[in-house]
Amino acid sequence: MLRVGPLTLKTNGLLAPVAGYFDLANRLVTRGVPGVPCRPQHLGGPHDIGDGTYGALGLAFTELLCPHSLLKESDKAMWRAATSPEDLPVGMQLYGSDPVTLADAARWAQDHGATVIDINMGCPVDKVTKKHGGSKLLCEPDHAVTLTRAVVQAVNVPVTTKIRLGWDDDQIIAHTLPPKLCDAGSSMVTVHGRTTAMKFKPSVRLEGIAAVVEAVKAKHPDIPVIGNGDITTPDDAAKMIDVTGCDGIMVARGAFGQPWLFRDIAYRLATGDNPPPYPRADRARCVLQHFENLARLRGEPNAVRTMKTRISKYSAHLQPWPGLRRSAQTLTCAASFRDFWHAGIEALERGESPPGAENLAASQA
Ligand SMILES: Cc1cc2nc3c(=O)[nH]c(=O)nc-3n(C[C@H](O)[C@H](O)[C@H](O)COP(=O)(O)O)c2cc1C
């Protein structure tokens, strides 16, 4: 069981904060994928990986939130911070460098549904680092500690930190900063196994994550360390834990278009095997669910527009489906979106090839 302060998570699979992607609508889809009942040998009996209602996701995060916009309650910030009772437990991630403002924003987050407050110490984007926030904090370790302490003192919910290995190869902080963040009250440390200079490419450095685990455990054996970077399959998740000794995994890009990944990971980690593939009709249902969530939360025109930008990610996991991406771009209203996906789901359930949008329109004419 993964514990974050007083909180016990259902699984050790965490959905990463991803700006512009894992909003409330998308998180609810990911949480909605049912768990897999299974009978792992070593657990000695039937075991439900996830409770079948909220799926196998342990904890999810909002994208990084600007404290000033949050406190001003700007429309954009309110959507980025939006959560709901079905979206629990949820971490709200804050960035910045001013302890007073960050503490105020943390109180706001606590009052508006955050189960956990996360401090971003990994963002490489200039707009954030130029103001000494995000991964720039890795270059100013004393300030990172001060900031953490200020937020911990401001709220009653657990405070966590998300870091990289350092700014660049000359400034690796894996052994030094993470234990100090825990001294200051961080209840969990997530480490993206790259430096800021690496941005999002060359491969993640598992040995760097292992160094963070070693440093934290030497001083704070009960504080979980979460490994992050390049996990796209259940085997990647198992490797992350085996090689680094981390307590749990966080997935960002690997969960684009495959919200059932956490179900697969939970099964793999509990049994050592990969689960039966998530049925294609159910995969297509995730797309429709994503659309309906957006329609409810943001209105149908927004839902149609947004899903067009999401479809290529889902499409990769729905093949074979001839012409899916092209067809999806021709859907201009909510009714045509629903008709198209309902017809696709029904065809997949019958074991047939789903119709393209043109065929569907012709058959309905
Ligand atoms: C488009 C994009 C937006 C991201 N936004 C955030 C963010 O808001 N906060 C954060 O801590 N990390 C953010 N990240 C980093 C991810 O959370 C994660 O650490 C990184 O992508 C490595 O994990 P992955 O290999 O599973 O993608 C973002 C990454 C991407 C690609």
Ligand as a Chemical Component Dictionary entry (heavy atoms), coordinates in Angstrom:
data_LIG
# 
_chem_comp.id                   LIG 
_chem_comp.type                 NON-POLYMER 
_chem_comp.pdbx_formal_charge   0 
_chem_comp.three_letter_code    LIG 
# 
loop_
_chem_comp_atom.comp_id 
_chem_comp_atom.atom_id 
_chem_comp_atom.alt_atom_id 
_chem_comp_atom.type_symbol 
_chem_comp_atom.charge 
_chem_comp_atom.model_Cartn_x 
_chem_comp_atom.model_Cartn_y 
_chem_comp_atom.model_Cartn_z 
_chem_comp_atom.pdbx_ordinal 
LIG C1  C1  C 0 2.814 18.493 -22.819 1  
LIG C2  C2  C 0 3.394 18.250 -21.465 2  
LIG C3  C3  C 0 2.951 19.018 -20.408 3  
LIG C4  C4  C 0 3.466 18.797 -19.104 4  
LIG N1  N1  N 0 2.986 19.526 -18.064 5  
LIG C5  C5  C 0 3.457 19.298 -16.805 6  
LIG C6  C6  C 0 2.934 19.993 -15.685 7  
LIG O1  O1  O 0 1.992 20.789 -15.778 8  
LIG N2  N2  N 0 3.515 19.748 -14.464 9  
LIG C7  C7  C 0 4.525 18.831 -14.312 10 
LIG O2  O2  O 0 5.007 18.618 -13.193 11 
LIG N3  N3  N 0 5.006 18.147 -15.362 12 
LIG C8  C8  C 0 4.490 18.344 -16.590 13 
LIG N4  N4  N 0 4.969 17.614 -17.634 14 
LIG C9  C9  C 0 5.965 16.559 -17.383 15 
LIG C10 C10 C 0 5.279 15.218 -17.102 16 
LIG O3  O3  O 0 4.479 15.264 -15.945 17 
LIG C11 C11 C 0 6.327 14.102 -16.951 18 
LIG O4  O4  O 0 7.155 14.397 -15.852 19 
LIG C12 C12 C 0 7.203 13.920 -18.181 20 
LIG O5  O5  O 0 6.444 14.029 -19.381 21 
LIG C13 C13 C 0 7.905 12.552 -18.170 22 
LIG O6  O6  O 0 6.960 11.508 -18.060 23 
LIG P1  P1  P 0 6.477 10.620 -19.329 24 
LIG O7  O7  O 0 7.711 10.050 -19.969 25 
LIG O8  O8  O 0 5.556 9.596  -18.738 26 
LIG O9  O9  O 0 5.802 11.564 -20.291 27 
LIG C14 C14 C 0 4.461 17.806 -18.908 28 
LIG C15 C15 C 0 4.877 17.029 -19.991 29 
LIG C16 C16 C 0 4.353 17.226 -21.241 30 
LIG C17 C17 C 0 4.828 16.362 -22.373 31 
# 
loop_
_chem_comp_bond.comp_id 
_chem_comp_bond.atom_id_1 
_chem_comp_bond.atom_id_2 
_chem_comp_bond.value_order 
_chem_comp_bond.pdbx_ordinal 
LIG C1  C2  SING 1  
LIG C2  C3  SING 2  
LIG C2  C16 DOUB 3  
LIG C3  C4  DOUB 4  
LIG C4  N1  SING 5  
LIG C4  C14 SING 6  
LIG N1  C5  DOUB 7  
LIG C5  C6  SING 8  
LIG C5  C8  SING 9  
LIG C6  O1  DOUB 10 
LIG C6  N2  SING 11 
LIG N2  C7  SING 12 
LIG C7  O2  DOUB 13 
LIG C7  N3  SING 14 
LIG N3  C8  DOUB 15 
LIG C8  N4  SING 16 
LIG N4  C9  SING 17 
LIG N4  C14 SING 18 
LIG C9  C10 SING 19 
LIG C10 O3  SING 20 
LIG C10 C11 SING 21 
LIG C11 O4  SING 22 
LIG C11 C12 SING 23 
LIG C12 O5  SING 24 
LIG C12 C13 SING 25 
LIG C13 O6  SING 26 
LIG O6  P1  SING 27 
LIG P1  O7  DOUB 28 
LIG P1  O8  SING 29 
LIG P1  O9  SING 30 
LIG C14 C15 DOUB 31 
LIG C15 C16 SING 32 
LIG C16 C17 SING 33 
# 
